[in-house]
């Protein structure tokens, strides 16, 4: 199955390296096989499209491109970029992500 990634779909992340360094956004999609994620408003590229039913005129469309997850850092509930720690919850027995900075569970 592969190793667990530190980010999931819907997480708020900060870019820590590359052209978009310092920008924040929400994860729209994660590809565990390629270890990449698509983040809302980050790593925008121009794609030339032919006319189709969605876009009758065609032209140039701006869209998000994948970014490697090693260049992303999770943002905890207090708005700080943080590393994560995994701990088992005593009540449910499931693993949950804990912020290394604040010590709070990440939803």
C-alpha positions as CSV (number, residue, x, y, z in Angstrom):
1,X,0.0,0.0,0.0
2,X,2.9,2.4,0.7
3,X,3.7,4.8,3.5
4,X,1.2,7.2,5.0
5,X,1.5,10.8,3.9
6,X,1.5,13.8,6.2
7,X,-1.2,15.6,4.3
8,X,-4.7,14.7,3.3
9,X,-7.3,16.2,1.0
10,X,-8.9,19.3,2.7
11,X,-5.8,20.2,4.8
12,X,-4.5,23.7,4.9
13,X,-0.8,23.8,3.9
14,X,2.0,26.2,3.4
15,X,4.6,25.9,0.5
16,X,8.1,25.8,2.1
17,X,10.2,25.5,-1.1
18,X,10.0,26.5,-4.8
19,X,8.5,29.3,-6.8
20,X,5.4,29.6,-4.6
21,X,7.3,29.6,-1.3
22,X,5.4,31.2,1.6
23,X,2.0,30.8,0.0
24,X,-0.9,29.0,1.7
25,X,-3.8,27.0,0.3
26,X,-6.2,24.1,0.7
27,X,-5.3,20.6,-0.7
28,X,-7.7,19.7,-3.5
29,X,-6.2,16.3,-4.4
30,X,-3.4,14.0,-3.2
31,X,-1.7,11.4,-5.5
32,X,0.1,8.9,-3.1
33,X,1.7,7.0,-5.9
34,X,3.5,10.1,-7.3
35,X,3.7,11.8,-3.8
36,X,2.2,15.0,-5.2
37,X,-0.7,17.2,-4.2
38,X,-2.8,19.8,-6.0
39,X,-3.2,22.9,-3.8
40,X,-5.8,25.6,-4.5
41,X,-4.3,28.7,-6.1
42,X,-0.7,27.4,-5.9
43,X,1.6,26.4,-8.8
44,X,-0.6,27.9,-11.5
45,X,0.1,27.0,-15.1
46,X,-1.3,28.1,-18.4
47,X,-2.9,25.3,-20.4
48,X,-3.7,25.8,-24.1
49,X,-7.1,24.1,-24.8
50,X,-9.0,23.4,-27.9
51,X,-12.7,24.3,-28.2
52,X,-14.9,21.8,-26.5
53,X,-18.3,21.6,-24.8
54,X,-17.0,23.0,-21.5
55,X,-15.0,25.9,-23.2
56,X,-16.6,26.6,-26.6
57,X,-14.0,29.2,-27.6
58,X,-10.9,27.3,-26.4
59,X,-7.9,29.4,-25.5
60,X,-5.6,29.6,-22.5
61,X,-6.9,28.3,-19.2
62,X,-5.1,28.8,-15.8
63,X,-5.1,25.7,-13.6
64,X,-3.2,24.3,-10.6
65,X,-0.3,21.9,-11.3
66,X,0.8,19.2,-8.9
67,X,3.5,20.0,-6.3
68,X,5.6,17.5,-4.5
69,X,4.5,16.9,-0.9
70,X,8.0,17.4,0.5
71,X,7.6,21.0,-0.4
72,X,4.4,21.3,1.7
73,X,4.0,21.8,5.4
74,X,0.8,21.3,7.3
75,X,-0.9,24.3,9.1
76,X,-2.3,23.5,12.5
77,X,-5.5,25.1,14.1
78,X,-3.5,28.1,15.4
79,X,-2.2,29.0,11.9
80,X,1.4,27.8,12.4
81,X,3.2,25.6,9.9
82,X,4.1,22.4,11.8
83,X,5.4,18.9,11.5
84,X,3.2,16.1,12.6
85,X,3.4,13.2,15.0
86,X,1.1,10.2,14.9
87,X,-0.5,8.8,18.1
88,X,-3.1,6.2,18.8
89,X,-6.3,7.6,20.4
90,X,-7.0,5.8,23.6
91,X,-10.8,5.8,23.1
92,X,-11.1,4.7,19.5
93,X,-7.7,3.0,18.9
94,X,-7.3,4.9,15.6
95,X,-4.1,6.8,14.7
96,X,-4.5,10.6,14.8
97,X,-2.2,13.4,13.7
98,X,-0.8,15.6,16.4
99,X,0.9,19.0,15.8
100,X,4.5,19.0,17.0
101,X,4.4,22.8,17.8
102,X,1.1,23.1,19.7
103,X,0.5,19.5,20.7
104,X,-3.1,19.7,19.4
105,X,-4.9,17.0,17.3
106,X,-5.3,18.0,13.6
107,X,-8.7,17.4,12.2
